[in-house]
Amino acid sequence: MALTEHDVRRLERALALARKGCYQVEPNPPVGCVLEHEDGGVVGESWHGAWGGPHAEIGALALAGPAARGATAYVSLAPCGVRGKTPACAAALVKAGVRRVVYGAADPSPREGGAGVEALRAAGVQVEEARGAVHEAALALRARFDRALTRRRPWVALKWAMSLDGAIAARVGAGGQIGGVRARRLTHDWRAHADAVAVGVGTVLADDPRLTCRLEDGLPDGRSQPARVVFDSTLRLPVRSRLVQGTDEAAVLVLTAAGADRLRREALREQGCTVMEVPGEGGRVDLGAALEMLHERGVGRLLVEGGARLHGALLRAGLADQVSAFVAPRLLGGDEALGAVRGTGIEDARRALVLDEVAWRRVGDDLLLQGYLPSA
Ligand SMILES: NC(=O)c1ccc[n+]([C@@H]2O[C@H](COP(=O)([O-])OP(=O)(O)OC[C@H]3O[C@@H](n4cnc5c(N)ncnc54)[C@H](OP(=O)(O)O)[C@@H]3O)[C@@H](O)[C@H]2O)c1
């Protein structure tokens, strides 16, 4: 049965809601859901807002409560039928008594294999897939998910805070926060929804960070502390660092190259760190191999919080998927100020890496700029 104009408008709303999850949900697809009662009124709408967080359908059902009985669910992507990090949505829609489901595009994951649509139909729910422009728009929204499915590495989200004059530190090793309180709070929220948080060993030597999620209300339901990952080819990571001394708070993975000092390796292991030897050239950890190893250990989303060299190396290797940069209204100046991305750069501005689907918003007194890299 062809969709009505009304159906298309509701699906467009579901797509608009889905876009609110961009930069937060990947490598999952952004998904939005609108639940409409038989009398035409919207009884619940929601979107998938974070990796590992509740799916759009579950949020909409929670808002609708008993009003979901007999309703139509408009979803940008076919509801899942297989339990992942969260319970299957198809079963929840059936249980709530939803009568009809209209979706923008199928779920392409081999794991899912159309299980959601099958489960809905088997339960007597009327299911329809969109066609035409709204279907194309749903496919476009899914495109990064499609690409991520065929890669054997985590989604790599770079995050930094910089002064208005583009510095992430006054000089290497200089202390002090650059982003404001709200930016830092949001960063803790991102940590809560990452499987791991990574830094280069230079950042540990300079700042001695903990890299845990420290939200006032604690970790969100179902989330645990992200693992902390240090790229450290020659094991310069100090045993007295807060990371190494805090392995009871969250796991610490140290990615090192072959030939790193055996005694240092043992000392880190004794403190509870996992030291992983990664193939590499010239005594340096190979980033592609390192990401593959993290993926094998179940890291789907990796938040990279510096420093400048690690950012540069990931960008140069085409291994970064998104950038979230806080721009603070502060000026640092100085010849030693550290730019956000170091290493071999681009010689001609006309060849600069240009971010895609850029979004800006205010976070406290800072500006947050987010965008996807072409590799995503
Ligand atoms: N404002 C912010 O948002 C922010 C955030 C984080 C850091 N920072 C600042 O950034 C500064 C530290 O940055 P940084 O650039 O000096 O250090 P970094 O990027 O944190 O660490 C770089 C080190 O990572 C190791 N590494 C291992 N494998 C690598 C690979 N394949 N490619 C590149 N590096 C690899 C290298 O040491 P080995 O060769 O020994 O392995 C390299 O020297 C500090 O001053 C810190 O305050 C600012």
PDBQT file of the ligand as one rigid body, heavy atoms in Angstrom, charges set to zero:
ROOT
HETATM    1  N1  LIG A 401      43.248  21.246  25.068  1.00  0.00    +0.000 N 
HETATM    2  C1  LIG A 401      43.039  19.973  24.816  1.00  0.00    +0.000 C 
HETATM    3  O1  LIG A 401      41.912  19.576  24.424  1.00  0.00    +0.000 OA
HETATM    4  C2  LIG A 401      44.144  18.986  24.957  1.00  0.00    +0.000 A 
HETATM    5  C3  LIG A 401      43.838  17.615  24.988  1.00  0.00    +0.000 A 
HETATM    6  C4  LIG A 401      44.877  16.715  25.099  1.00  0.00    +0.000 A 
HETATM    7  C5  LIG A 401      46.191  17.161  25.138  1.00  0.00    +0.000 A 
HETATM    8  N2  LIG A 401      46.449  18.485  25.103  1.00  0.00    +0.000 N 
HETATM    9  C6  LIG A 401      47.830  18.962  25.147  1.00  0.00    +0.000 C 
HETATM   10  O2  LIG A 401      48.552  18.323  24.123  1.00  0.00    +0.000 OA
HETATM   11  C7  LIG A 401      49.910  18.203  24.545  1.00  0.00    +0.000 C 
HETATM   12  C8  LIG A 401      50.393  16.810  24.255  1.00  0.00    +0.000 C 
HETATM   13  O3  LIG A 401      50.317  16.601  22.872  1.00  0.00    +0.000 OA
HETATM   14  P1  LIG A 401      51.517  15.930  22.090  1.00  0.00    +0.000 P 
HETATM   15  O4  LIG A 401      51.248  16.146  20.650  1.00  0.00    +0.000 OA
HETATM   16  O5  LIG A 401      52.784  16.418  22.658  1.00  0.00    +0.000 OA
HETATM   17  O6  LIG A 401      51.394  14.398  22.518  1.00  0.00    +0.000 OA
HETATM   18  P2  LIG A 401      50.299  13.248  22.233  1.00  0.00    +0.000 P 
HETATM   19  O7  LIG A 401      49.686  13.411  20.898  1.00  0.00    +0.000 OA
HETATM   20  O8  LIG A 401      49.430  13.132  23.420  1.00  0.00    +0.000 OA
HETATM   21  O9  LIG A 401      51.230  11.971  22.245  1.00  0.00    +0.000 OA
HETATM   22  C9  LIG A 401      52.119  11.813  21.176  1.00  0.00    +0.000 C 
HETATM   23  C10 LIG A 401      52.887  10.564  21.373  1.00  0.00    +0.000 C 
HETATM   24  O10 LIG A 401      52.067   9.414  21.145  1.00  0.00    +0.000 OA
HETATM   25  C11 LIG A 401      52.919   8.337  20.830  1.00  0.00    +0.000 C 
HETATM   26  N3  LIG A 401      52.461   7.549  19.713  1.00  0.00    +0.000 N 
HETATM   27  C12 LIG A 401      52.367   6.187  19.676  1.00  0.00    +0.000 A 
HETATM   28  N4  LIG A 401      52.024   5.773  18.478  1.00  0.00    +0.000 NA
HETATM   29  C13 LIG A 401      51.908   6.845  17.710  1.00  0.00    +0.000 A 
HETATM   30  C14 LIG A 401      51.591   7.020  16.337  1.00  0.00    +0.000 A 
HETATM   31  N5  LIG A 401      51.338   5.987  15.553  1.00  0.00    +0.000 N 
HETATM   32  N6  LIG A 401      51.566   8.276  15.853  1.00  0.00    +0.000 NA
HETATM   33  C15 LIG A 401      51.824   9.326  16.654  1.00  0.00    +0.000 A 
HETATM   34  N7  LIG A 401      52.125   9.237  17.952  1.00  0.00    +0.000 NA
HETATM   35  C16 LIG A 401      52.166   7.992  18.479  1.00  0.00    +0.000 A 
HETATM   36  C17 LIG A 401      54.238   8.971  20.407  1.00  0.00    +0.000 C 
HETATM   37  O11 LIG A 401      55.201   8.687  21.402  1.00  0.00    +0.000 OA
HETATM   38  P3  LIG A 401      56.058   7.355  21.220  1.00  0.00    +0.000 P 
HETATM   39  O12 LIG A 401      56.739   7.446  19.888  1.00  0.00    +0.000 OA
HETATM   40  O13 LIG A 401      56.945   7.343  22.383  1.00  0.00    +0.000 OA
HETATM   41  O14 LIG A 401      55.044   6.268  21.213  1.00  0.00    +0.000 OA
HETATM   42  C18 LIG A 401      53.985  10.457  20.375  1.00  0.00    +0.000 C 
HETATM   43  O15 LIG A 401      55.097  11.234  20.714  1.00  0.00    +0.000 OA
HETATM   44  C19 LIG A 401      49.959  18.530  26.021  1.00  0.00    +0.000 C 
HETATM   45  O16 LIG A 401      50.537  19.801  26.228  1.00  0.00    +0.000 OA
HETATM   46  C20 LIG A 401      48.499  18.563  26.424  1.00  0.00    +0.000 C 
HETATM   47  O17 LIG A 401      48.249  19.506  27.431  1.00  0.00    +0.000 OA
HETATM   48  C21 LIG A 401      45.472  19.397  25.029  1.00  0.00    +0.000 A 
ENDROOT
TORSDOF 0
